[in-house]
Amino acid sequence: MTSVSGEKALPKATKFLFGGLAAMGATCFVQPLDLVKNRMQLSGEGGAARVHKTSLHAVTRILRTEGLFSLYTGLSAGLFRQLTYATTRLGVYTTLFDMIQSADGSPPNFLKKIVCGMTAGALGAVVGTPAEISLIRMTADGRLPVEQQRGYRHVFDALYKMSRDEGVATLWRGCGPTVLRAIVTNAAQLATYSQAKQFLLSTRKKSWYQTIRMTDGVL
């Protein structure tokens, strides 16, 4: 992803850092929504009566029974997921992109970008699955009876206890569907972004170029 102007491009490490930090920052805002989503998906499990009827009902019930800060249960796992998944997928994609571009620096075609996105998504998902399962366990813990709660203190405590009690392979349970989801998501997201960036840069409009430079490391 070389620059088409005379300005120096951002170092790869800086782009990865910006991407990871941006994803982690977003997690701080969406973590309550992640928790509510997981609780609603598990509501009615095993034929039991549904506890949460709507998203608003879920939020109200969680606040009433568990307190305000319970909405951020599993935040450490959410941040660790982005640190591992987001950084890996961006790093792999950028590396593959640079490897397959032409000798003259021209970018690969859209199909090759899709393949890069699929590969990056798959590898990112494999690396991020342990954090993903930790997040699900931590956000679901509060719905269990007190005597059955696992009481994970943070993501590393969850990873350690799952490995000790259930085996290391447990950390990659459900990895297959997670990889497939990431393949589809990143094939569309990264390839489309790169193609749009290439088109806008080809216009050589300074305003577009400055905007893209500011968002490149984040997106």
Beta strands, then each sheet from edge to edge (+ up, - down):
end
